[in-house]
Amino acid sequence: MNKRELGKQYEQMAADYIYGLGFEILHQNWFAGHNELDIVAKKNMSLHFIEVKARETMPYDSFADAVNKKEATFHC
C-alpha cells in the first residue's frame, strides 16, 4: 500500500470515528481551488473542519504542531 492509499484509509477511519461520536459528515476531501479539507462535519449547529494526519511515530510536541501554517489558514 502506498502513502496515498494509506492516507485515504486513515481519513476514512477518522470519518468513521467522528461519525460514531455523533457528527454528520458533510464532505470528505472537499476542494476549494488548490486547497483541500479532509473532513467537513457538523454537530450541534457547529461546523468542524478536520485535517487528518497519520504518522508512524509522532515527533511533534503536540498534534497541533503537525499542521503547517498553510493548512491552518484555509481560504475559500
Contacts in CASP RR format, 6 or more apart in sequence:
PFRMAT RR
TARGET T0000
AUTHOR 0000-0000-0000
METHOD contacts of the structure
MODEL  1
MNKRELGKQYEQMAADYIYGLGFEILHQNWFAGHNELDIVAKKNMSLHFI
EVKARETMPYDSFADAVNKKEATFHC
1 9 0 8 1.000
6 54 0 8 1.000
7 52 0 8 1.000
7 54 0 8 1.000
10 52 0 8 1.000
10 54 0 8 1.000
11 28 0 8 1.000
11 29 0 8 1.000
11 38 0 8 1.000
11 39 0 8 1.000
11 52 0 8 1.000
12 28 0 8 1.000
14 38 0 8 1.000
14 39 0 8 1.000
14 50 0 8 1.000
14 52 0 8 1.000
15 25 0 8 1.000
15 28 0 8 1.000
15 39 0 8 1.000
18 25 0 8 1.000
18 39 0 8 1.000
18 41 0 8 1.000
18 48 0 8 1.000
18 50 0 8 1.000
19 25 0 8 1.000
21 43 0 8 1.000
22 43 0 8 1.000
23 41 0 8 1.000
23 42 0 8 1.000
23 43 0 8 1.000
23 48 0 8 1.000
24 41 0 8 1.000
24 42 0 8 1.000
24 43 0 8 1.000
25 39 0 8 1.000
25 40 0 8 1.000
25 41 0 8 1.000
26 40 0 8 1.000
26 41 0 8 1.000
26 42 0 8 1.000
26 47 0 8 1.000
27 37 0 8 1.000
27 39 0 8 1.000
27 40 0 8 1.000
28 38 0 8 1.000
28 39 0 8 1.000
28 40 0 8 1.000
29 36 0 8 1.000
29 37 0 8 1.000
29 38 0 8 1.000
30 36 0 8 1.000
30 37 0 8 1.000
30 40 0 8 1.000
32 74 0 8 1.000
32 75 0 8 1.000
32 76 0 8 1.000
35 74 0 8 1.000
35 75 0 8 1.000
35 76 0 8 1.000
37 49 0 8 1.000
37 50 0 8 1.000
37 51 0 8 1.000
37 74 0 8 1.000
38 50 0 8 1.000
38 51 0 8 1.000
38 52 0 8 1.000
39 48 0 8 1.000
39 49 0 8 1.000
39 50 0 8 1.000
39 52 0 8 1.000
40 47 0 8 1.000
40 48 0 8 1.000
40 49 0 8 1.000
40 50 0 8 1.000
41 47 0 8 1.000
41 48 0 8 1.000
41 50 0 8 1.000
42 48 0 8 1.000
49 74 0 8 1.000
51 67 0 8 1.000
51 71 0 8 1.000
53 63 0 8 1.000
53 66 0 8 1.000
53 67 0 8 1.000
55 66 0 8 1.000
58 66 0 8 1.000
60 66 0 8 1.000
END
